[in-house]
Amino acid sequence: MIEPDTIKLLRECDAGVKMGAASIGGVMEHVRSKNLRQCLDKCKKDHETLENELQGLLEKYHDEGKEPPAAAKGMSWLKTNWKMGMEDSDRTAADLITDGCGMGVKTLYRYLNQYKAADEASKSIARRLIHLEEQLTADLRPYL
């Protein structure tokens, strides 16, 4: 029997990875630096790869996953458009993404602590997503 914590953690990772990829996609049209664009594009592809892996595990457990909450998506869209409207720059794009990464990392750690009975595969995916977000934050520091 699978632990309910496993599916719950996978669902939260699914929502998080989708939110991350959407957020990166939301700033890409504003990015001017070739290096920043390449960094964001690589991370978006890494998110999509992880999303495919998550979908495979969720299918194994006969679960459809989870979409990011509509309120979170809406607030992210509003914040992105407002901030980019005020200052359309690589610095603003990097700032928005690092803020999102920070929220994602904090949330994922909360879920890792909350769903302690989850299996090691789902915990590993959560940790890999955390690492991806932390690495992106570090990679974006020169643009802040």
Backbone as a printed PyTorch tensor [residue, N CA C, xyz], in Angstrom:
tensor([[[  0.8450,  -1.1880,   0.0000],
         [  0.0000,   0.0000,   0.0000],
         [  0.8870,   1.2480,   0.0000]],

        [[  0.5410,   2.1960,  -0.8550],
         [  1.3110,   3.4350,  -0.8830],
         [  0.8280,   4.3820,   0.2010]],

        [[  1.7600,   5.1270,   0.7220],
         [  1.4350,   6.1270,   1.7240],
         [  0.7310,   7.3000,   1.0400]],

        [[ -0.3200,   7.8160,   1.6410],
         [ -0.9560,   9.0190,   1.0940],
         [  0.0310,  10.1820,   1.0040]],

        [[  1.0180,  10.2020,   1.8910],
         [  2.0090,  11.2780,   1.8660],
         [  2.7850,  11.3010,   0.5500]],

        [[  3.0100,  10.1280,  -0.0390],
         [  3.7430,  10.0670,  -1.3060],
         [  2.9830,  10.8190,  -2.3900]],

        [[  1.7210,  10.5330,  -2.5400],
         [  0.9140,  11.1890,  -3.5750],
         [  0.7820,  12.6770,  -3.2740]],

        [[  0.5740,  13.0210,  -2.0220],
         [  0.4390,  14.4400,  -1.6630],
         [  1.7080,  15.2120,  -1.9890]],

        [[  2.8750,  14.6360,  -1.6820],
         [  4.1350,  15.3190,  -1.9830],
         [  4.3380,  15.4300,  -3.4900]],

        [[  4.0390,  14.3620,  -4.2220],
         [  4.1620,  14.4200,  -5.6780],
         [  3.2410,  15.4840,  -6.2740]],

        [[  2.0380,  15.5980,  -5.7590],
         [  1.0950,  16.6210,  -6.2440],
         [  1.6590,  18.0230,  -6.0180]],

        [[  2.2080,  18.2530,  -4.8490],
         [  2.7540,  19.5820,  -4.5520],
         [  3.9760,  19.8860,  -5.4090]],

        [[  4.8020,  18.8800,  -5.6490],
         [  5.9430,  19.0600,  -6.5520],
         [  5.4500,  19.3620,  -7.9650]],

        [[  4.3910,  18.6840,  -8.3760],
         [  3.8100,  18.8950,  -9.6950],
         [  3.3420,  20.3450,  -9.8460]],

        [[  2.6140,  20.8310,  -8.8560],
         [  2.1470,  22.2200,  -8.9010],
         [  3.3380,  23.1850,  -8.9040]],

        [[  4.3440,  22.8840,  -8.1010],
         [  5.5130,  23.7550,  -8.0120],
         [  6.3220,  23.8130,  -9.2880]],

        [[  6.5190,  22.6740,  -9.9110],
         [  7.3180,  22.6500, -11.1410],
         [  6.5630,  23.3490, -12.2770]],

        [[  5.2550,  23.2040, -12.3010],
         [  4.4500,  23.9010, -13.3120],
         [  4.4940,  25.4130, -13.0870]],

        [[  4.4080,  25.8270, -11.8290],
         [  4.4560,  27.2480, -11.4990],
         [  5.8110,  27.8370, -11.8860]],

        [[  6.8710,  27.0950, -11.6000],
         [  8.2080,  27.5680, -11.9480],
         [  8.3880,  27.7450, -13.4430]],

        [[  7.9840,  26.7570, -14.2110],
         [  8.1230,  26.8470, -15.6650],
         [  7.2820,  27.9900, -16.2290]],

        [[  6.0750,  28.1650, -15.7020],
         [  5.2060,  29.2490, -16.1780],
         [  5.7960,  30.6100, -15.8280]],

        [[  6.3690,  30.7360, -14.6540],
         [  6.9650,  32.0140, -14.2330],
         [  8.1600,  32.3750, -15.1090]],

        [[  8.9840,  31.3900, -15.3900],
         [ 10.1290,  31.6370, -16.2710],
         [  9.6280,  32.0490, -17.6490]],

        [[  8.6460,  31.3340, -18.1570],
         [  8.0740,  31.6810, -19.4550],
         [  7.4850,  33.0770, -19.4780]],

        [[  6.9470,  33.5120, -18.3420],
         [  6.3230,  34.8250, -18.2620],
         [  7.2880,  35.9940, -18.3570]],

        [[  8.5590,  35.7780, -18.0330],
         [  9.5250,  36.8800, -18.1190],
         [ 10.4040,  36.8000, -19.3680]],

        [[ 10.3880,  35.6720, -20.0540],
         [ 11.3120,  35.4700, -21.1750],
         [ 11.2100,  36.5550, -22.2550]],

        [[ 10.0100,  37.0130, -22.5420],
         [  9.8550,  38.0170, -23.6030],
         [ 10.4850,  39.3550, -23.2320]],

        [[ 10.7700,  39.5570, -21.9590],
         [ 11.3460,  40.8110, -21.4880],
         [ 12.8730,  40.7550, -21.3660]],

        [[ 13.4410,  39.5810, -21.4740],
         [ 14.8810,  39.4030, -21.2470],
         [ 15.6620,  39.8290, -22.4840]],

        [[ 16.6690,  40.6540, -22.2380],
         [ 17.4910,  41.1560, -23.3340],
         [ 18.8400,  40.4440, -23.4360]],

        [[ 19.4140,  40.1000, -22.2980],
         [ 20.7330,  39.4740, -22.2630],
         [ 20.6690,  38.0510, -22.8090]],

        [[ 21.5650,  37.7670, -23.7370],
         [ 21.6350,  36.4260, -24.3180],
         [ 21.9610,  35.3950, -23.2400]],

        [[ 22.9050,  35.7310, -22.3420],
         [ 23.3000,  34.7910, -21.2930],
         [ 22.1650,  34.5390, -20.3100]],

        [[ 21.4410,  35.5880, -19.9480],
         [ 20.3060,  35.4130, -19.0380],
         [ 19.2260,  34.5670, -19.7090]],

        [[ 18.9680,  34.8370, -20.9630],
         [ 17.9660,  34.0610, -21.7020],
         [ 18.3480,  32.5830, -21.7390]],

        [[ 19.6240,  32.2900, -21.9930],
         [ 20.0900,  30.9050, -22.0330],
         [ 19.9510,  30.2370, -20.6580]],

        [[ 20.2710,  30.9730, -19.6100],
         [ 20.1600,  30.4520, -18.2480],
         [ 18.7050,  30.1020, -17.9340]],

        [[ 17.8050,  31.0210, -18.2340],
         [ 16.3860,  30.7890, -17.9620],
         [ 15.8240,  29.6720, -18.8360]],

        [[ 16.2370,  29.6440, -20.0920],
         [ 15.7540,  28.6070, -21.0010],
         [ 16.1950,  27.2210, -20.5310]],

        [[ 17.4500,  27.1060, -20.0960],
         [ 17.9380,  25.8230, -19.5890],
         [ 17.1430,  25.3930, -18.3560]],

        [[ 16.9030,  26.3240, -17.4540],
         [ 16.1820,  25.9820, -16.2310],
         [ 14.7300,  25.6100, -16.5500]],

        [[ 14.1320,  26.3020, -17.5040],
         [ 12.7610,  25.9620, -17.8980],
         [ 12.7150,  24.5410, -18.4660]],

        [[ 13.7010,  24.1900, -19.2810],
         [ 13.7690,  22.8280, -19.8180],
         [ 13.9840,  21.8000, -18.7010]],

        [[ 14.8150,  22.1540, -17.7160],
         [ 15.0210,  21.2630, -16.5710],
         [ 13.7200,  21.0680, -15.7980]],

        [[ 12.9370,  22.1380, -15.6520],
         [ 11.6230,  22.0340, -15.0040],
         [ 10.7100,  21.0930, -15.8010]],

        [[ 10.7310,  21.2410, -17.1180],
         [  9.8730,  20.4040, -17.9620],
         [ 10.2970,  18.9360, -17.9040]],

        [[ 11.5910,  18.6820, -17.8330],
         [ 12.0850,  17.3080, -17.6980],
         [ 11.6080,  16.7080, -16.3770]],

        [[ 11.7250,  17.4760, -15.3120],
         [ 11.2640,  17.0170, -14.0050],
         [  9.7520,  16.8190, -14.0080]],

        [[  9.0410,  17.6870, -14.7010],
         [  7.5840,  17.5530, -14.8160],
         [  7.2190,  16.2250, -15.4950]],

        [[  7.9460,  15.8570, -16.5330],
         [  7.6870,  14.5780, -17.2130],
         [  7.9310,  13.4010, -16.2720]],

        [[  8.9770,  13.4870, -15.4820],
         [  9.2630,  12.4310, -14.5170],
         [  8.1550,  12.3490, -13.4590]],

        [[  7.7200,  13.5100, -12.9950],
         [  6.6180,  13.5600, -12.0230],
         [  5.3590,  12.9420, -12.6010]],

        [[  5.0550,  13.2650, -13.8440],
         [  3.8520,  12.7210, -14.4770],
         [  3.9150,  11.1930, -14.5360]],

        [[  5.0960,  10.6610, -14.8130],
         [  5.2510,   9.2060, -14.8320],
         [  4.9550,   8.5770, -13.4810]],

        [[  5.4590,   9.1890, -12.4210],
         [  5.1900,   8.6590, -11.0820],
         [  3.7180,   8.8190, -10.7100]],

        [[  3.1550,   9.9680, -11.0340],
         [  1.7410,  10.1940, -10.7170],
         [  0.8550,   9.1960, -11.4560]],

        [[  1.1810,   8.9040, -12.7120],
         [  0.4090,   7.9120, -13.4760],
         [  0.5250,   6.5350, -12.8340]],

        [[  1.7030,   6.2330, -12.3360],
         [  1.9180,   4.9560, -11.6530],
         [  0.9590,   4.8030, -10.4710]],

        [[  0.6710,   5.9190,  -9.8140],
         [ -0.2460,   5.9090,  -8.6690],
         [ -1.6760,   6.2870,  -9.0670]],

        [[ -1.9350,   6.3360, -10.3820],
         [ -3.2660,   6.6520, -10.9040],
         [ -3.7670,   8.0030, -10.3920]],

        [[ -2.8820,   8.9950, -10.4390],
         [ -3.2140,  10.3310,  -9.9830],
         [ -2.9150,  11.3250, -11.1000]],

        [[ -3.7200,  12.3510, -11.2030],
         [ -3.5650,  13.3300, -12.2810],
         [ -2.6600,  14.4910, -11.9170]],

        [[ -2.1930,  14.5590, -10.6890],
         [ -1.3320,  15.6600, -10.2910],
         [ -2.1280,  16.8530,  -9.8280]],

        [[ -1.4660,  17.9900,  -9.8570],
         [ -2.1010,  19.1930,  -9.3270],
         [ -1.6430,  20.4050, -10.1140]],

        [[ -2.5860,  21.2400, -10.4520],
         [ -2.2670,  22.5190, -11.0750],
         [ -1.9480,  23.5210,  -9.9710]],

        [[ -1.1060,  24.5030, -10.2740],
         [ -0.8800,  25.5470,  -9.2730],
         [ -2.2040,  26.2490,  -8.9620]],

        [[ -2.3730,  26.7170,  -7.7380],
         [ -3.6180,  27.4150,  -7.4030],
         [ -3.8440,  28.6220,  -8.3150]],

        [[ -5.0770,  28.8230,  -8.7200],
         [ -5.4060,  29.9250,  -9.6180],
         [ -5.0100,  31.2700,  -9.0160]],

        [[ -5.1930,  31.4240,  -7.7210],
         [ -4.8320,  32.6860,  -7.0650],
         [ -3.3300,  32.9370,  -7.1730]],

        [[ -2.5230,  31.8980,  -6.9910],
         [ -1.0690,  32.0470,  -7.0890],
         [ -0.6600,  32.4050,  -8.5110]],

        [[ -1.2630,  31.7390,  -9.4880],
         [ -0.9570,  32.0460, -10.8850],
         [ -1.3580,  33.4720, -11.2270]],

        [[ -2.5260,  33.8770, -10.7590],
         [ -3.0120,  35.2250, -11.0350],
         [ -2.1460,  36.2930, -10.3900]],

        [[ -1.7670,  36.0650,  -9.1460],
         [ -0.9130,  37.0320,  -8.4540],
         [  0.4620,  37.1120,  -9.1140]],

        [[  0.9850,  35.9990,  -9.5480],
         [  2.2700,  35.9890, -10.2340],
         [  2.1860,  36.7820, -11.5340]],

        [[  1.1310,  36.5760, -12.2820],
         [  0.9380,  37.3000, -13.5430],
         [  0.8310,  38.8010, -13.2820]],

        [[  0.0330,  39.1750, -12.2860],
         [ -0.1250,  40.6010, -11.9590],
         [  1.1970,  41.2250, -11.5320]],

        [[  1.9190,  40.5450, -10.6520],
         [  3.1850,  41.0750, -10.1640],
         [  4.1880,  41.2180, -11.3040]],

        [[  4.2580,  40.2080, -12.1590],
         [  5.1780,  40.2650, -13.2890],
         [  4.8480,  41.4370, -14.1970]],

        [[  3.5960,  41.5660, -14.5690],
         [  3.2160,  42.6430, -15.4810],
         [  3.3640,  44.0190, -14.8470]],

        [[  3.0550,  44.1400, -13.5690],
         [  3.1980,  45.4220, -12.8950],
         [  4.6740,  45.8180, -12.7930]],

        [[  5.5090,  44.8860, -12.2980],
         [  6.9310,  45.2040, -12.1330],
         [  7.6130,  45.4490, -13.4810]],

        [[  7.3010,  44.6380, -14.4700],
         [  7.9220,  44.8270, -15.7790],
         [  7.4200,  46.1170, -16.4220]],

        [[  6.1940,  46.5140, -16.1170],
         [  5.6690,  47.7880, -16.6110],
         [  6.3810,  48.9750, -15.9960]],

        [[  6.7930,  48.8200, -14.7510],
         [  7.5100,  49.8920, -14.0560],
         [  8.9590,  49.9890, -14.5330]],

        [[  9.5970,  48.8510, -14.7310],
         [ 10.9880,  48.8170, -15.1910],
         [ 11.2200,  47.5310, -15.9690]],

        [[ 11.1460,  47.6310, -17.2680],
         [ 11.3200,  46.4770, -18.1460],
         [ 12.8170,  46.2500, -18.3500]],

        [[ 13.4110,  45.4080, -17.4830],
         [ 14.8550,  45.1840, -17.5490],
         [ 15.1850,  43.7580, -17.1450]],

        [[ 16.4150,  43.3690, -17.4610],
         [ 16.8950,  42.0570, -17.0280],
         [ 16.9370,  41.9810, -15.5050]],

        [[ 17.2690,  43.0850, -14.8610],
         [ 17.3190,  43.1160, -13.4010],
         [ 15.9450,  42.8090, -12.8100]],

        [[ 14.9010,  43.3930, -13.3850],
         [ 13.5490,  43.1460, -12.8870],
         [ 13.1470,  41.6930, -13.1250]],

        [[ 13.4820,  41.1670, -14.2920],
         [ 13.1660,  39.7630, -14.5860],
         [ 13.8730,  38.8400, -13.5990]],

        [[ 15.1550,  39.1010, -13.3420],
         [ 15.9180,  38.2790, -12.3940],
         [ 15.3400,  38.4120, -10.9880]],

        [[ 14.9290,  39.5990, -10.6250],
         [ 14.3380,  39.8310,  -9.3060],
         [ 13.0430,  39.0420,  -9.1340]],

        [[ 12.2030,  39.0840, -10.1350],
         [ 10.9370,  38.3500, -10.0780],
         [ 11.1730,  36.8450,  -9.9470]],

        [[ 12.0870,  36.3280, -10.7340],
         [ 12.3450,  34.8810, -10.7060],
         [ 12.9830,  34.4700,  -9.3860]],

        [[ 13.9230,  35.2510,  -8.8670],
         [ 14.5300,  34.8760,  -7.5910],
         [ 13.5070,  34.9310,  -6.4550]],

        [[ 12.5900,  35.8880,  -6.4980],
         [ 11.5100,  35.9190,  -5.4980],
         [ 10.6760,  34.6370,  -5.5790]],

        [[ 10.3290,  34.2450,  -6.7960],
         [  9.5410,  33.0270,  -6.9870],
         [ 10.2850,  31.7890,  -6.5340]],

        [[ 11.5810,  31.7430,  -6.8160],
         [ 12.3930,  30.6020,  -6.3830],
         [ 12.4050,  30.5050,  -4.8610]],

        [[ 12.5440,  31.6510,  -4.2080],
         [ 12.5580,  31.6600,  -2.7470],
         [ 11.2590,  31.1280,  -2.1710]],

        [[ 10.1400,  31.5570,  -2.7430],
         [  8.8440,  31.0590,  -2.2760],
         [  8.7070,  29.5700,  -2.5450]],

        [[  9.1750,  29.1380,  -3.7190],
         [  9.0940,  27.7220,  -4.0650],
         [  9.9150,  26.8460,  -3.1420]],

        [[ 11.1400,  27.2740,  -2.8420],
         [ 12.0100,  26.5040,  -1.9570],
         [ 11.3870,  26.3950,  -0.5640]],

        [[ 10.9080,  27.5150,  -0.0560],
         [ 10.2870,  27.5160,   1.2760],
         [  9.0830,  26.5770,   1.3120]],

        [[  8.2610,  26.6430,   0.2950],
         [  7.0640,  25.8040,   0.2300],
         [  7.4290,  24.3240,   0.1150]],

        [[  8.4030,  24.0100,  -0.7070],
         [  8.8030,  22.6130,  -0.8760],
         [  9.3960,  22.0340,   0.4060]],

        [[ 10.1810,  22.8220,   1.1180],
         [ 10.6980,  22.3380,   2.4030],
         [  9.5560,  22.0950,   3.3820]],

        [[  8.5560,  22.9780,   3.3600],
         [  7.4000,  22.7900,   4.2380],
         [  6.7160,  21.4660,   3.9220]],

        [[  6.5420,  21.1640,   2.6310],
         [  5.8810,  19.9110,   2.2560],
         [  6.7490,  18.6960,   2.5630]],

        [[  8.0560,  18.8150,   2.4090],
         [  8.9370,  17.7030,   2.7950],
         [  8.7900,  17.3980,   4.2800]],

        [[  8.6840,  18.4330,   5.0880],
         [  8.5080,  18.2390,   6.5280],
         [  7.1130,  17.7270,   6.8650]],

        [[  6.1240,  18.1750,   6.1200],
         [  4.7380,  17.7890,   6.3940],
         [  4.4610,  16.3400,   5.9890]],

        [[  5.0180,  15.9140,   4.8580],
         [  4.7410,  14.5750,   4.3320],
         [  5.9380,  13.6560,   4.5620]],

        [[  6.2890,  13.4510,   5.8210],
         [  7.4610,  12.6700,   6.2060],
         [  7.3670,  11.2010,   5.7870]],

        [[  6.1650,  10.6800,   5.6660],
         [  6.0010,   9.2630,   5.3260],
         [  6.0700,   9.0100,   3.8150]],

        [[  6.2990,  10.0450,   3.0230],
         [  6.4090,   9.8660,   1.5660],
         [  7.5950,   8.9590,   1.2500]],

        [[  7.4990,   8.2780,   0.1110],
         [  8.5980,   7.3830,  -0.2570],
         [  9.8230,   8.1800,  -0.7100]],

        [[ 10.9330,   7.4820,  -0.8040],
         [ 12.2040,   8.1460,  -1.1300],
         [ 12.2160,   8.7240,  -2.5400]],

        [[ 11.5110,   8.1030,  -3.4780],
         [ 11.4810,   8.6240,  -4.8430],
         [ 10.8280,  10.0030,  -4.8880]],

        [[  9.7210,  10.1630,  -4.1680],
         [  9.0460,  11.4640,  -4.1790],
         [  9.8530,  12.5020,  -3.4030]],

        [[ 10.4860,  12.0930,  -2.3160],
         [ 11.3430,  13.0200,  -1.5740],
         [ 12.5360,  13.4510,  -2.4270]],

        [[ 13.0600,  12.5200,  -3.2070],
         [ 14.1840,  12.8280,  -4.0830],
         [ 13.7880,  13.8590,  -5.1340]],

        [[ 12.6120,  13.7150,  -5.7060],
         [ 12.1500,  14.6850,  -6.6910],
         [ 11.9860,  16.0550,  -6.0440]],

        [[ 11.4320,  16.1000,  -4.8400],
         [ 11.2710,  17.3790,  -4.1360],
         [ 12.6390,  18.0220,  -3.9020]],

        [[ 13.6010,  17.2270,  -3.4860],
         [ 14.9490,  17.7630,  -3.2430],
         [ 15.5970,  18.2420,  -4.5310]],

        [[ 15.3850,  17.5140,  -5.6160],
         [ 15.9420,  17.9370,  -6.9150],
         [ 15.3140,  19.2390,  -7.3810]],

        [[ 14.0210,  19.3950,  -7.1560],
         [ 13.3520,  20.6430,  -7.5170],
         [ 13.8730,  21.7920,  -6.6500]],

        [[ 14.0620,  21.5360,  -5.3690],
         [ 14.6390,  22.5500,  -4.4800],
         [ 16.0200,  22.9560,  -4.9870]],

        [[ 16.8320,  21.9700,  -5.3280],
         [ 18.1800,  22.2570,  -5.8280],
         [ 18.1160,  23.0850,  -7.1150]],

        [[ 17.2080,  22.7540,  -7.9910],
         [ 17.0400,  23.4840,  -9.2460],
         [ 16.7120,  24.9490,  -8.9710]],

        [[ 15.8120,  25.1900,  -8.0300],
         [ 15.4090,  26.5500,  -7.6800],
         [ 16.5630,  27.3050,  -7.0070]],

        [[ 17.2810,  26.6300,  -6.1110],
         [ 18.4080,  27.2730,  -5.4410],
         [ 19.5240,  27.5940,  -6.4290]],

        [[ 19.7620,  26.6980,  -7.3690],
         [ 20.8010,  26.9370,  -8.3760],
         [ 20.4190,  28.1020,  -9.2820]],

        [[ 19.1520,  28.1840,  -9.6600],
         [ 18.7080,  29.3010, -10.4940],
         [ 18.8870,  30.6150,  -9.7490]],

        [[ 18.5360,  30.6280,  -8.4740],
         [ 18.7310,  31.8380,  -7.6740],
         [ 20.1860,  32.2710,  -7.6930]],

        [[ 21.0950,  31.3320,  -7.5070],
         [ 22.5330,  31.6430,  -7.5310],
         [ 22.9620,  32.1340,  -8.9150]],

        [[ 22.4540,  31.4940,  -9.9600],
         [ 22.8260,  31.8730, -11.3220],
         [ 22.3250,  33.2750, -11.6950]],

        [[ 21.2530,  33.7180, -11.0700],
         [ 20.6600,  35.0140, -11.4090],
         [ 21.2570,  36.1730, -10.6200]],

        [[ 22.0410,  35.8920,  -9.6060],
         [ 22.5990,  36.9710,  -8.7690],
         [ 23.3480,  38.0420,  -9.5690]],

        [[ 24.1260,  37.6830, -10.5860],
         [ 24.8210,  38.7390, -11.3340],
         [ 23.8760,  39.7100, -12.0600]],

        [[ 22.6310,  39.3210, -12.2370],
         [ 21.6790,  40.1690, -12.9700],
         [ 20.8590,  41.0640, -12.0510]],

        [[ 20.9750,  40.8550, -10.7400],
         [ 20.1790,  41.6440,  -9.7810],
         [ 20.7250,  43.0550,  -9.6210]]])
